[in-house]
Amino acid sequence: MKSFLAPLIACLAMATTVLAAWPINDICPVDAKAARPIYRVKTADGFVAFCCMDCLTSYEKSPGKYPVKKKDEQK
Ligand SMILES: [Zn+2]
């Protein structure tokens, strides 16, 4: 029974990690283009996504300059 449950629990743990790592925004805070989850950085609010590496770098240099629009606030 244990040998059957272990991979299942591992799967659930991985799914939870992926959801937790999902960005809080879907618009790039730097230039307002569509953000791609592969370019993301962890902040106090969660992961913030950007459209490209350049935007991510700009944000990391001065996070206060680019307010992040969260998904729920865009409705
Ligand atoms: Zn951008």
N, CA, C, O and the ligand as a Tripos MOL2 file, in Angstrom:
@<TRIPOS>MOLECULE
protein
  301   299    76     0     0
PROTEIN
NO_CHARGES

@<TRIPOS>ATOM
      1 N           0.8330   -1.2150    0.0000 N.3       1 MET1
      2 CA          0.0000    0.0000    0.0000 C.3       1 MET1
      3 C           0.8650    1.2620    0.0000 C.2       1 MET1
      4 O           0.5800    2.2270   -0.7090 O.2       1 MET1
      5 N           1.9180    1.2340    0.8030 N.am      2 LYS2
      6 CA          2.7960    2.4040    0.8770 C.3       2 LYS2
      7 C           3.4390    2.7060   -0.4750 C.2       2 LYS2
      8 O           3.5630    3.8630   -0.8790 O.2       2 LYS2
      9 N           3.8460    1.6310   -1.1680 N.am      3 SER3
     10 CA          4.5140    1.8270   -2.4540 C.3       3 SER3
     11 C           3.5590    2.4300   -3.4900 C.2       3 SER3
     12 O           3.9940    3.0380   -4.4680 O.2       3 SER3
     13 N           2.2800    2.2570   -3.2660 N.am      4 PHE4
     14 CA          1.2860    2.8320   -4.1910 C.3       4 PHE4
     15 C           1.0120    4.2990   -3.8540 C.2       4 PHE4
     16 O           0.8260    5.1250   -4.7480 O.2       4 PHE4
     17 N           0.9900    4.6080   -2.5730 N.am      5 LEU5
     18 CA          0.6420    5.9680   -2.1290 C.3       5 LEU5
     19 C           1.7660    6.9770   -2.3160 C.2       5 LEU5
     20 O           1.5120    8.1410   -2.6250 O.2       5 LEU5
     21 N           3.0020    6.5390   -2.1300 N.am      6 ALA6
     22 CA          4.1350    7.4750   -2.1800 C.3       6 ALA6
     23 C           4.1840    8.2990   -3.4710 C.2       6 ALA6
     24 O           4.2980    9.5230   -3.4010 O.2       6 ALA6
     25 N           4.1000    7.6600   -4.6550 N.am      7 PRO7
     26 CA          4.1460    8.4740   -5.8900 C.3       7 PRO7
     27 C           2.9480    9.3970   -6.0090 C.2       7 PRO7
     28 O           3.0570   10.4890   -6.5680 O.2       7 PRO7
     29 N           1.8110    8.9720   -5.4910 N.am      8 LEU8
     30 CA          0.5940    9.7870   -5.5560 C.3       8 LEU8
     31 C           0.7680   11.0640   -4.7430 C.2       8 LEU8
     32 O           0.4170   12.1560   -5.1910 O.2       8 LEU8
     33 N           1.3200   10.9060   -3.5320 N.am      9 ILE9
     34 CA          1.5590   12.0540   -2.6550 C.3       9 ILE9
     35 C           2.5920   12.9860   -3.2800 C.2       9 ILE9
     36 O           2.4660   14.2080   -3.2050 O.2       9 ILE9
     37 N           3.6050   12.4010   -3.8910 N.am     10 ALA10
     38 CA          4.6340   13.1990   -4.5610 C.3      10 ALA10
     39 C           4.0040   14.0260   -5.6770 C.2      10 ALA10
     40 O           4.3540   15.1900   -5.8700 O.2      10 ALA10
     41 N           3.0750   13.4180   -6.4090 N.am     11 CYS11
     42 CA          2.3710   14.1100   -7.4940 C.3      11 CYS11
     43 C           1.5760   15.2960   -6.9470 C.2      11 CYS11
     44 O           1.6340   16.3920   -7.5050 O.2      11 CYS11
     45 N           0.8420   15.0830   -5.8690 N.am     12 LEU12
     46 CA          0.0350   16.1350   -5.2670 C.3      12 LEU12
     47 C           0.9170   17.2810   -4.7920 C.2      12 LEU12
     48 O           0.5840   18.4510   -4.9830 O.2      12 LEU12
     49 N           2.0440   16.9410   -4.1720 N.am     13 ALA13
     50 CA          2.9630   17.9440   -3.6700 C.3      13 ALA13
     51 C           3.5000   18.7930   -4.8160 C.2      13 ALA13
     52 O           3.6430   20.0080   -4.6830 O.2      13 ALA13
     53 N           3.7960   18.1480   -5.9400 N.am     14 MET14
     54 CA          4.3130   18.8690   -7.1010 C.3      14 MET14
     55 C           3.2680   19.8100   -7.6630 C.2      14 MET14
     56 O           3.5780   20.9430   -8.0300 O.2      14 MET14
     57 N           2.0070   19.3350   -7.7340 N.am     15 ALA15
     58 CA          0.9160   20.1550   -8.2610 C.3      15 ALA15
     59 C           0.7270   21.3960   -7.3980 C.2      15 ALA15
     60 O           0.5100   22.4900   -7.9190 O.2      15 ALA15
     61 N           0.8070   21.2310   -6.0910 N.am     16 THR16
     62 CA          0.6520   22.3460   -5.1640 C.3      16 THR16
     63 C           1.7790   23.3620   -5.3640 C.2      16 THR16
     64 O           1.5470   24.5710   -5.3540 O.2      16 THR16
     65 N           2.9880   22.8620   -5.5440 N.am     17 THR17
     66 CA          4.1390   23.7470   -5.7610 C.3      17 THR17
     67 C           3.9510   24.5620   -7.0270 C.2      17 THR17
     68 O           4.2280   25.7610   -7.0440 O.2      17 THR17
     69 N           3.4800   23.9150   -8.0910 N.am     18 VAL18
     70 CA          3.2800   24.6170   -9.3610 C.3      18 VAL18
     71 C           2.2410   25.7190   -9.2030 C.2      18 VAL18
     72 O           2.4290   26.8230   -9.7130 O.2      18 VAL18
     73 N           1.1410   25.4280   -8.4960 N.am     19 LEU19
     74 CA          0.1010   26.4320   -8.2980 C.3      19 LEU19
     75 C           0.6110   27.6030   -7.4780 C.2      19 LEU19
     76 O           0.2990   28.7560   -7.7760 O.2      19 LEU19
     77 N           1.3930   27.3160   -6.4480 N.am     20 ALA20
     78 CA          1.9270   28.3620   -5.5830 C.3      20 ALA20
     79 C           2.9020   29.2480   -6.3300 C.2      20 ALA20
     80 O           3.0710   30.4200   -5.9950 O.2      20 ALA20
     81 N           3.5450   28.6830   -7.3460 N.am     21 ALA21
     82 CA          4.5380   29.4380   -8.1030 C.3      21 ALA21
     83 C           3.9160   30.2070   -9.2620 C.2      21 ALA21
     84 O           4.6100   30.9200   -9.9870 O.2      21 ALA21
     85 N           2.5950   30.0600   -9.4330 N.am     22 TRP22
     86 CA          1.9240   30.7510  -10.5410 C.3      22 TRP22
     87 C           1.8920   32.2450  -10.2730 C.2      22 TRP22
     88 O           1.5800   32.6530   -9.1550 O.2      22 TRP22
     89 N           2.2040   33.0750  -11.2640 N.am     23 PRO23
     90 CA          2.2740   34.5250  -11.0390 C.3      23 PRO23
     91 C           0.9280   35.1500  -10.6420 C.2      23 PRO23
     92 O          -0.1350   34.6440  -11.0020 O.2      23 PRO23
     93 N           0.9980   36.2460   -9.9030 N.am     24 ILE24
     94 CA         -0.2020   36.9360   -9.4210 C.3      24 ILE24
     95 C          -0.7540   37.8770  -10.4890 C.2      24 ILE24
     96 O          -1.8660   38.3860  -10.3480 O.2      24 ILE24
     97 N           0.0080   38.1120  -11.5500 N.am     25 ASN25
     98 CA         -0.4090   39.0520  -12.5980 C.3      25 ASN25
     99 C          -0.3410   38.3730  -13.9600 C.2      25 ASN25
    100 O           0.3500   37.3670  -14.1240 O.2      25 ASN25
    101 N          -1.0720   38.9350  -14.9570 N.am     26 ASP26
    102 CA         -0.8440   38.4220  -16.3030 C.3      26 ASP26
    103 C          -0.4970   39.5300  -17.2900 C.2      26 ASP26
    104 O          -0.4180   39.3120  -18.4990 O.2      26 ASP26
    105 N          -0.2910   40.7310  -16.7390 N.am     27 ILE27
    106 CA          0.1920   41.8460  -17.5530 C.3      27 ILE27
    107 C           1.5450   42.2780  -16.9990 C.2      27 ILE27
    108 O           1.7130   42.4460  -15.7910 O.2      27 ILE27
    109 N           2.5040   42.4550  -17.9010 N.am     28 CYS28
    110 CA          3.8500   42.8710  -17.4860 C.3      28 CYS28
    111 C           3.7770   44.2440  -16.8160 C.2      28 CYS28
    112 O           3.2840   45.1870  -17.4350 O.2      28 CYS28
    113 N           4.2490   44.3920  -15.5710 N.am     29 PRO29
    114 CA          4.1520   45.6800  -14.8680 C.3      29 PRO29
    115 C           5.0640   46.7540  -15.4670 C.2      29 PRO29
    116 O           4.8710   47.9400  -15.1980 O.2      29 PRO29
    117 N           6.0350   46.3660  -16.2570 N.am     30 VAL30
    118 CA          6.9930   47.3360  -16.7960 C.3      30 VAL30
    119 C           6.4590   48.0050  -18.0590 C.2      30 VAL30
    120 O           6.4880   49.2330  -18.1520 O.2      30 VAL30
    121 N           5.9720   47.2350  -19.0350 N.am     31 ASP31
    122 CA          5.5040   47.8480  -20.2800 C.3      31 ASP31
    123 C           4.0820   47.4390  -20.6760 C.2      31 ASP31
    124 O           3.6560   47.6890  -21.8040 O.2      31 ASP31
    125 N           3.3460   46.8080  -19.7440 N.am     32 ALA32
    126 CA          1.9250   46.4600  -19.9410 C.3      32 ALA32
    127 C           1.6600   45.4760  -21.0810 C.2      32 ALA32
    128 O           0.5400   45.4060  -21.5890 O.2      32 ALA32
    129 N           2.6690   44.7240  -21.4820 N.am     33 LYS33
    130 CA          2.4340   43.6650  -22.4690 C.3      33 LYS33
    131 C           2.0010   42.3930  -21.7470 C.2      33 LYS33
    132 O           2.0410   42.3250  -20.5190 O.2      33 LYS33
    133 N           1.5850   41.3760  -22.5210 N.am     34 ALA34
    134 CA          1.1690   40.1110  -21.9140 C.3      34 ALA34
    135 C           2.3690   39.4390  -21.2450 C.2      34 ALA34
    136 O           3.4030   39.2130  -21.8730 O.2      34 ALA34
    137 N           2.2080   39.1290  -19.9660 N.am     35 ALA35
    138 CA          3.3050   38.5160  -19.2190 C.3      35 ALA35
    139 C           3.3740   37.0160  -19.5060 C.2      35 ALA35
    140 O           2.3570   36.3640  -19.7420 O.2      35 ALA35
    141 N           4.5970   36.4860  -19.4780 N.am     36 ARG36
    142 CA          4.7820   35.0450  -19.6490 C.3      36 ARG36
    143 C           5.3420   34.4630  -18.3570 C.2      36 ARG36
    144 O           6.3600   34.9290  -17.8440 O.2      36 ARG36
    145 N           4.6640   33.4330  -17.8340 N.am     37 PRO37
    146 CA          5.0370   32.8890  -16.5140 C.3      37 PRO37
    147 C           6.4850   32.3880  -16.4220 C.2      37 PRO37
    148 O           6.9990   32.1950  -15.3200 O.2      37 PRO37
    149 N           7.1470   32.1750  -17.5680 N.am     38 ILE38
    150 CA          8.5370   31.6990  -17.4770 C.3      38 ILE38
    151 C           9.4710   32.8000  -16.9790 C.2      38 ILE38
    152 O          10.5060   32.5150  -16.3760 O.2      38 ILE38
    153 N           9.1000   34.0680  -17.2360 N.am     39 TYR39
    154 CA          9.8930   35.1760  -16.7080 C.3      39 TYR39
    155 C           9.2140   35.6600  -15.4450 C.2      39 TYR39
    156 O           8.2870   36.4680  -15.5080 O.2      39 TYR39
    157 N           9.6560   35.1840  -14.3160 N.am     40 ARG40
    158 CA          8.9770   35.5960  -13.0910 C.3      40 ARG40
    159 C           9.9770   35.7770  -11.9640 C.2      40 ARG40
    160 O          11.0870   35.2440  -11.9880 O.2      40 ARG40
    161 N           9.5450   36.5480  -10.9780 N.am     41 VAL41
    162 CA         10.3940   36.8270   -9.8390 C.3      41 VAL41
    163 C           9.5300   36.7710   -8.5930 C.2      41 VAL41
    164 O           8.3650   37.1650   -8.6200 O.2      41 VAL41
    165 N          10.0990   36.2810   -7.5010 N.am     42 LYS42
    166 CA          9.3150   36.1500   -6.2790 C.3      42 LYS42
    167 C           9.3410   37.4480   -5.4880 C.2      42 LYS42
    168 O          10.4010   38.0160   -5.2270 O.2      42 LYS42
    169 N           8.1360   37.9110   -5.1080 N.am     43 THR43
    170 CA          8.0240   39.1100   -4.2900 C.3      43 THR43
    171 C           7.2670   38.7520   -3.0140 C.2      43 THR43
    172 O           6.9040   37.5940   -2.8080 O.2      43 THR43
    173 N           7.0310   39.7420   -2.1620 N.am     44 ALA44
    174 CA          6.3000   39.5100   -0.9110 C.3      44 ALA44
    175 C           4.8730   39.0640   -1.1890 C.2      44 ALA44
    176 O           4.2960   38.3090   -0.4070 O.2      44 ALA44
    177 N           4.2920   39.5280   -2.3070 N.am     45 ASP45
    178 CA          2.9090   39.1840   -2.6570 C.3      45 ASP45
    179 C           2.7950   37.8360   -3.3630 C.2      45 ASP45
    180 O           1.7120   37.2530   -3.4280 O.2      45 ASP45
    181 N           3.9090   37.3440   -3.8880 N.am     46 GLY46
    182 CA          3.8820   36.1180   -4.6780 C.3      46 GLY46
    183 C           4.7460   36.3050   -5.9070 C.2      46 GLY46
    184 O           5.5720   37.2170   -5.9520 O.2      46 GLY46
    185 N           4.5670   35.4520   -6.9090 N.am     47 PHE47
    186 CA          5.3860   35.5690   -8.1100 C.3      47 PHE47
    187 C           4.8120   36.6260   -9.0410 C.2      47 PHE47
    188 O           3.6040   36.6760   -9.2750 O.2      47 PHE47
    189 N           5.6880   37.4630   -9.5640 N.am     48 VAL48
    190 CA          5.2920   38.4730  -10.5310 C.3      48 VAL48
    191 C           5.8900   38.0850  -11.8830 C.2      48 VAL48
    192 O           7.0840   37.8000  -11.9790 O.2      48 VAL48
    193 N           5.0560   38.0750  -12.9260 N.am     49 ALA49
    194 CA          5.5110   37.6580  -14.2490 C.3      49 ALA49
    195 C           5.7770   38.8630  -15.1440 C.2      49 ALA49
    196 O           5.1850   39.9270  -14.9650 O.2      49 ALA49
    197 N           6.6730   38.6800  -16.1060 N.am     50 PHE50
    198 CA          7.0480   39.7400  -17.0480 C.3      50 PHE50
    199 C           6.9890   39.2080  -18.4680 C.2      50 PHE50
    200 O           6.9150   37.9970  -18.6790 O.2      50 PHE50
    201 N           7.0230   40.1210  -19.4580 N.am     51 CYS51
    202 CA          6.9480   39.6760  -20.8500 C.3      51 CYS51
    203 C           8.3130   39.2230  -21.3390 C.2      51 CYS51
    204 O           8.4040   38.4010  -22.2510 O.2      51 CYS51
    205 N           9.3720   39.7470  -20.7450 N.am     52 CYS52
    206 CA         10.7070   39.3750  -21.2230 C.3      52 CYS52
    207 C          11.7300   39.5590  -20.0980 C.2      52 CYS52
    208 O          11.4280   40.1180  -19.0440 O.2      52 CYS52
    209 N          12.9150   39.0850  -20.3470 N.am     53 MET53
    210 CA         13.9940   39.1360  -19.3580 C.3      53 MET53
    211 C          14.3820   40.5820  -19.0340 C.2      53 MET53
    212 O          14.7380   40.8940  -17.8980 O.2      53 MET53
    213 N          14.3100   41.4640  -20.0430 N.am     54 ASP54
    214 CA         14.6860   42.8670  -19.8350 C.3      54 ASP54
    215 C          13.7940   43.5270  -18.7930 C.2      54 ASP54
    216 O          14.2630   44.2590  -17.9220 O.2      54 ASP54
    217 N          12.4670   43.2460  -18.9040 N.am     55 CYS55
    218 CA         11.5210   43.8290  -17.9500 C.3      55 CYS55
    219 C          11.7740   43.2890  -16.5420 C.2      55 CYS55
    220 O          11.7280   44.0230  -15.5560 O.2      55 CYS55
    221 N          12.0380   41.9960  -16.4820 N.am     56 LEU56
    222 CA         12.3230   41.3700  -15.1880 C.3      56 LEU56
    223 C          13.5220   42.0500  -14.5200 C.2      56 LEU56
    224 O          13.5020   42.3380  -13.3230 O.2      56 LEU56
    225 N          14.5570   42.2990  -15.3120 N.am     57 THR57
    226 CA         15.7680   42.9420  -14.7900 C.3      57 THR57
    227 C          15.4680   44.3680  -14.3220 C.2      57 THR57
    228 O          15.9340   44.7940  -13.2650 O.2      57 THR57
    229 N          14.6720   45.1110  -15.1310 N.am     58 SER58
    230 CA         14.3140   46.4810  -14.7590 C.3      58 SER58
    231 C          13.5630   46.4920  -13.4420 C.2      58 SER58
    232 O          13.8130   47.3230  -12.5690 O.2      58 SER58
    233 N          12.6340   45.5500  -13.3150 N.am     59 TYR59
    234 CA         11.8280   45.4780  -12.0960 C.3      59 TYR59
    235 C          12.6950   45.1570  -10.8880 C.2      59 TYR59
    236 O          12.5240   45.7360   -9.8150 O.2      59 TYR59
    237 N          13.6120   44.2420  -11.0700 N.am     60 GLU60
    238 CA         14.4670   43.8470   -9.9410 C.3      60 GLU60
    239 C          15.3420   45.0030   -9.4740 C.2      60 GLU60
    240 O          15.6630   45.1040   -8.2890 O.2      60 GLU60
    241 N          15.7290   45.8750  -10.4040 N.am     61 LYS61
    242 CA         16.5710   47.0230  -10.0410 C.3      61 LYS61
    243 C          15.7990   48.0110   -9.1930 C.2      61 LYS61
    244 O          16.3380   48.5520   -8.2280 O.2      61 LYS61
    245 N          14.4980   48.2640   -9.5510 N.am     62 SER62
    246 CA         13.6830   49.2000   -8.7690 C.3      62 SER62
    247 C          12.2290   48.7420   -8.7380 C.2      62 SER62
    248 O          11.3970   49.2320   -9.5030 O.2      62 SER62
    249 N          11.9300   47.7950   -7.8450 N.am     63 PRO63
    250 CA         10.5710   47.2310   -7.7630 C.3      63 PRO63
    251 C           9.4950   48.2760   -7.4500 C.2      63 PRO63
    252 O           8.3550   48.1290   -7.8910 O.2      63 PRO63
    253 N           9.8340   49.3160   -6.7070 N.am     64 GLY64
    254 CA          8.8540   50.3180   -6.3140 C.3      64 GLY64
    255 C           8.3500   51.1400   -7.4830 C.2      64 GLY64
    256 O           7.2870   51.7560   -7.3990 O.2      64 GLY64
    257 N           9.1120   51.1540   -8.5870 N.am     65 LYS65
    258 CA          8.7900   51.9740   -9.7500 C.3      65 LYS65
    259 C           7.6530   51.3820  -10.5890 C.2      65 LYS65
    260 O           6.9610   52.1020  -11.3100 O.2      65 LYS65
    261 N           7.4720   50.0730  -10.4850 N.am     66 TYR66
    262 CA          6.4760   49.3980  -11.3320 C.3      66 TYR66
    263 C           5.4140   48.7130  -10.4780 C.2      66 TYR66
    264 O           5.6260   47.5910  -10.0190 O.2      66 TYR66
    265 N           4.2580   49.3800  -10.2530 N.am     67 PRO67
    266 CA          3.1960   48.7370   -9.4610 C.3      67 PRO67
    267 C           2.6300   47.5370  -10.2160 C.2      67 PRO67
    268 O           2.3430   47.6250  -11.4100 O.2      67 PRO67
    269 N           2.4720   46.4210   -9.5160 N.am     68 VAL68
    270 CA          1.9770   45.1920  -10.1370 C.3      68 VAL68
    271 C           0.4630   45.1330  -10.0420 C.2      68 VAL68
    272 O          -0.1020   45.2500   -8.9550 O.2      68 VAL68
    273 N          -0.1890   44.9520  -11.1750 N.am     69 LYS69
    274 CA         -1.6420   44.7630  -11.1910 C.3      69 LYS69
    275 C          -1.9290   43.2980  -11.0050 C.2      69 LYS69
    276 O          -1.5640   42.4680  -11.8370 O.2      69 LYS69
    277 N          -2.5960   42.9790   -9.8930 N.am     70 LYS70
    278 CA         -2.9410   41.5790   -9.6610 C.3      70 LYS70
    279 C          -4.1230   41.1890  -10.5440 C.2      70 LYS70
    280 O          -4.9240   42.0310  -10.9500 O.2      70 LYS70
    281 N          -4.2080   39.8880  -10.8290 N.am     71 LYS71
    282 CA         -5.2630   39.3880  -11.7100 C.3      71 LYS71
    283 C          -6.6600   39.7700  -11.2230 C.2      71 LYS71
    284 O          -7.4980   40.1910  -12.0200 O.2      71 LYS71
    285 N          -6.9230   39.6250   -9.8990 N.am     72 ASP72
    286 CA         -8.2690   39.8800   -9.3720 C.3      72 ASP72
    287 C          -8.6430   41.3580   -9.4580 C.2      72 ASP72
    288 O          -9.8240   41.7040   -9.4740 O.2      72 ASP72
    289 N          -7.6360   42.2270   -9.5140 N.am     73 GLU73
    290 CA         -7.9220   43.6620   -9.5380 C.3      73 GLU73
    291 C          -8.1970   44.1770  -10.9360 C.2      73 GLU73
    292 O          -8.5850   45.3320  -11.1110 O.2      73 GLU73
    293 N          -7.9990   43.3250  -11.9380 N.am     74 GLN74
    294 CA         -8.1590   43.7750  -13.3140 C.3      74 GLN74
    295 C          -9.5880   43.6540  -13.8230 C.2      74 GLN74
    296 O          -9.9120   44.1630  -14.8960 O.2      74 GLN74
    297 N         -10.4370   42.9880  -13.0640 N.am     75 LYS75
    298 CA        -11.8090   42.7600  -13.5260 C.3      75 LYS75
    299 C         -12.6300   44.0510  -13.5130 C.2      75 LYS75
    300 O         -13.8070   44.0370  -13.8730 O.2      75 LYS75
    301 ZN          7.5340   43.7810  -20.2620 Zn       76 ZN76
@<TRIPOS>BOND
     1     1     2 1
     2     2     3 1
     3     3     4 2
     4     3     5 am
     5     5     6 1
     6     6     7 1
     7     7     8 2
     8     7     9 am
     9     9    10 1
    10    10    11 1
    11    11    12 2
    12    11    13 am
    13    13    14 1
    14    14    15 1
    15    15    16 2
    16    15    17 am
    17    17    18 1
    18    18    19 1
    19    19    20 2
    20    19    21 am
    21    21    22 1
    22    22    23 1
    23    23    24 2
    24    23    25 am
    25    25    26 1
    26    26    27 1
    27    27    28 2
    28    27    29 am
    29    29    30 1
    30    30    31 1
    31    31    32 2
    32    31    33 am
    33    33    34 1
    34    34    35 1
    35    35    36 2
    36    35    37 am
    37    37    38 1
    38    38    39 1
    39    39    40 2
    40    39    41 am
    41    41    42 1
    42    42    43 1
    43    43    44 2
    44    43    45 am
    45    45    46 1
    46    46    47 1
    47    47    48 2
    48    47    49 am
    49    49    50 1
    50    50    51 1
    51    51    52 2
    52    51    53 am
    53    53    54 1
    54    54    55 1
    55    55    56 2
    56    55    57 am
    57    57    58 1
    58    58    59 1
    59    59    60 2
    60    59    61 am
    61    61    62 1
    62    62    63 1
    63    63    64 2
    64    63    65 am
    65    65    66 1
    66    66    67 1
    67    67    68 2
    68    67    69 am
    69    69    70 1
    70    70    71 1
    71    71    72 2
    72    71    73 am
    73    73    74 1
    74    74    75 1
    75    75    76 2
    76    75    77 am
    77    77    78 1
    78    78    79 1
    79    79    80 2
    80    79    81 am
    81    81    82 1
    82    82    83 1
    83    83    84 2
    84    83    85 am
    85    85    86 1
    86    86    87 1
    87    87    88 2
    88    87    89 am
    89    89    90 1
    90    90    91 1
    91    91    92 2
    92    91    93 am
    93    93    94 1
    94    94    95 1
    95    95    96 2
    96    95    97 am
    97    97    98 1
    98    98    99 1
    99    99   100 2
   100    99   101 am
   101   101   102 1
   102   102   103 1
   103   103   104 2
   104   103   105 am
   105   105   106 1
   106   106   107 1
   107   107   108 2
   108   107   109 am
   109   109   110 1
   110   110   111 1
   111   111   112 2
   112   111   113 am
   113   113   114 1
   114   114   115 1
   115   115   116 2
   116   115   117 am
   117   117   118 1
   118   118   119 1
   119   119   120 2
   120   119   121 am
   121   121   122 1
   122   122   123 1
   123   123   124 2
   124   123   125 am
   125   125   126 1
   126   126   127 1
   127   127   128 2
   128   127   129 am
   129   129   130 1
   130   130   131 1
   131   131   132 2
   132   131   133 am
   133   133   134 1
   134   134   135 1
   135   135   136 2
   136   135   137 am
   137   137   138 1
   138   138   139 1
   139   139   140 2
   140   139   141 am
   141   141   142 1
   142   142   143 1
   143   143   144 2
   144   143   145 am
   145   145   146 1
   146   146   147 1
   147   147   148 2
   148   147   149 am
   149   149   150 1
   150   150   151 1
   151   151   152 2
   152   151   153 am
   153   153   154 1
   154   154   155 1
   155   155   156 2
   156   155   157 am
   157   157   158 1
   158   158   159 1
   159   159   160 2
   160   159   161 am
   161   161   162 1
   162   162   163 1
   163   163   164 2
   164   163   165 am
   165   165   166 1
   166   166   167 1
   167   167   168 2
   168   167   169 am
   169   169   170 1
   170   170   171 1
   171   171   172 2
   172   171   173 am
   173   173   174 1
   174   174   175 1
   175   175   176 2
   176   175   177 am
   177   177   178 1
   178   178   179 1
   179   179   180 2
   180   179   181 am
   181   181   182 1
   182   182   183 1
   183   183   184 2
   184   183   185 am
   185   185   186 1
   186   186   187 1
   187   187   188 2
   188   187   189 am
   189   189   190 1
   190   190   191 1
   191   191   192 2
   192   191   193 am
   193   193   194 1
   194   194   195 1
   195   195   196 2
   196   195   197 am
   197   197   198 1
   198   198   199 1
   199   199   200 2
   200   199   201 am
   201   201   202 1
   202   202   203 1
   203   203   204 2
   204   203   205 am
   205   205   206 1
   206   206   207 1
   207   207   208 2
   208   207   209 am
   209   209   210 1
   210   210   211 1
   211   211   212 2
   212   211   213 am
   213   213   214 1
   214   214   215 1
   215   215   216 2
   216   215   217 am
   217   217   218 1
   218   218   219 1
   219   219   220 2
   220   219   221 am
   221   221   222 1
   222   222   223 1
   223   223   224 2
   224   223   225 am
   225   225   226 1
   226   226   227 1
   227   227   228 2
   228   227   229 am
   229   229   230 1
   230   230   231 1
   231   231   232 2
   232   231   233 am
   233   233   234 1
   234   234   235 1
   235   235   236 2
   236   235   237 am
   237   237   238 1
   238   238   239 1
   239   239   240 2
   240   239   241 am
   241   241   242 1
   242   242   243 1
   243   243   244 2
   244   243   245 am
   245   245   246 1
   246   246   247 1
   247   247   248 2
   248   247   249 am
   249   249   250 1
   250   250   251 1
   251   251   252 2
   252   251   253 am
   253   253   254 1
   254   254   255 1
   255   255   256 2
   256   255   257 am
   257   257   258 1
   258   258   259 1
   259   259   260 2
   260   259   261 am
   261   261   262 1
   262   262   263 1
   263   263   264 2
   264   263   265 am
   265   265   266 1
   266   266   267 1
   267   267   268 2
   268   267   269 am
   269   269   270 1
   270   270   271 1
   271   271   272 2
   272   271   273 am
   273   273   274 1
   274   274   275 1
   275   275   276 2
   276   275   277 am
   277   277   278 1
   278   278   279 1
   279   279   280 2
   280   279   281 am
   281   281   282 1
   282   282   283 1
   283   283   284 2
   284   283   285 am
   285   285   286 1
   286   286   287 1
   287   287   288 2
   288   287   289 am
   289   289   290 1
   290   290   291 1
   291   291   292 2
   292   291   293 am
   293   293   294 1
   294   294   295 1
   295   295   296 2
   296   295   297 am
   297   297   298 1
   298   298   299 1
   299   299   300 2
@<TRIPOS>SUBSTRUCTURE
     1 MET1         2 RESIDUE 1 A MET
     2 LYS2         6 RESIDUE 1 A LYS
     3 SER3        10 RESIDUE 1 A SER
     4 PHE4        14 RESIDUE 1 A PHE
     5 LEU5        18 RESIDUE 1 A LEU
     6 ALA6        22 RESIDUE 1 A ALA
     7 PRO7        26 RESIDUE 1 A PRO
     8 LEU8        30 RESIDUE 1 A LEU
     9 ILE9        34 RESIDUE 1 A ILE
    10 ALA10       38 RESIDUE 1 A ALA
    11 CYS11       42 RESIDUE 1 A CYS
    12 LEU12       46 RESIDUE 1 A LEU
    13 ALA13       50 RESIDUE 1 A ALA
    14 MET14       54 RESIDUE 1 A MET
    15 ALA15       58 RESIDUE 1 A ALA
    16 THR16       62 RESIDUE 1 A THR
    17 THR17       66 RESIDUE 1 A THR
    18 VAL18       70 RESIDUE 1 A VAL
    19 LEU19       74 RESIDUE 1 A LEU
    20 ALA20       78 RESIDUE 1 A ALA
    21 ALA21       82 RESIDUE 1 A ALA
    22 TRP22       86 RESIDUE 1 A TRP
    23 PRO23       90 RESIDUE 1 A PRO
    24 ILE24       94 RESIDUE 1 A ILE
    25 ASN25       98 RESIDUE 1 A ASN
    26 ASP26      102 RESIDUE 1 A ASP
    27 ILE27      106 RESIDUE 1 A ILE
    28 CYS28      110 RESIDUE 1 A CYS
    29 PRO29      114 RESIDUE 1 A PRO
    30 VAL30      118 RESIDUE 1 A VAL
    31 ASP31      122 RESIDUE 1 A ASP
    32 ALA32      126 RESIDUE 1 A ALA
    33 LYS33      130 RESIDUE 1 A LYS
    34 ALA34      134 RESIDUE 1 A ALA
    35 ALA35      138 RESIDUE 1 A ALA
    36 ARG36      142 RESIDUE 1 A ARG
    37 PRO37      146 RESIDUE 1 A PRO
    38 ILE38      150 RESIDUE 1 A ILE
    39 TYR39      154 RESIDUE 1 A TYR
    40 ARG40      158 RESIDUE 1 A ARG
    41 VAL41      162 RESIDUE 1 A VAL
    42 LYS42      166 RESIDUE 1 A LYS
    43 THR43      170 RESIDUE 1 A THR
    44 ALA44      174 RESIDUE 1 A ALA
    45 ASP45      178 RESIDUE 1 A ASP
    46 GLY46      182 RESIDUE 1 A GLY
    47 PHE47      186 RESIDUE 1 A PHE
    48 VAL48      190 RESIDUE 1 A VAL
    49 ALA49      194 RESIDUE 1 A ALA
    50 PHE50      198 RESIDUE 1 A PHE
    51 CYS51      202 RESIDUE 1 A CYS
    52 CYS52      206 RESIDUE 1 A CYS
    53 MET53      210 RESIDUE 1 A MET
    54 ASP54      214 RESIDUE 1 A ASP
    55 CYS55      218 RESIDUE 1 A CYS
    56 LEU56      222 RESIDUE 1 A LEU
    57 THR57      226 RESIDUE 1 A THR
    58 SER58      230 RESIDUE 1 A SER
    59 TYR59      234 RESIDUE 1 A TYR
    60 GLU60      238 RESIDUE 1 A GLU
    61 LYS61      242 RESIDUE 1 A LYS
    62 SER62      246 RESIDUE 1 A SER
    63 PRO63      250 RESIDUE 1 A PRO
    64 GLY64      254 RESIDUE 1 A GLY
    65 LYS65      258 RESIDUE 1 A LYS
    66 TYR66      262 RESIDUE 1 A TYR
    67 PRO67      266 RESIDUE 1 A PRO
    68 VAL68      270 RESIDUE 1 A VAL
    69 LYS69      274 RESIDUE 1 A LYS
    70 LYS70      278 RESIDUE 1 A LYS
    71 LYS71      282 RESIDUE 1 A LYS
    72 ASP72      286 RESIDUE 1 A ASP
    73 GLU73      290 RESIDUE 1 A GLU
    74 GLN74      294 RESIDUE 1 A GLN
    75 LYS75      298 RESIDUE 1 A LYS
    76 ZN76       301 GROUP 0 **** ****
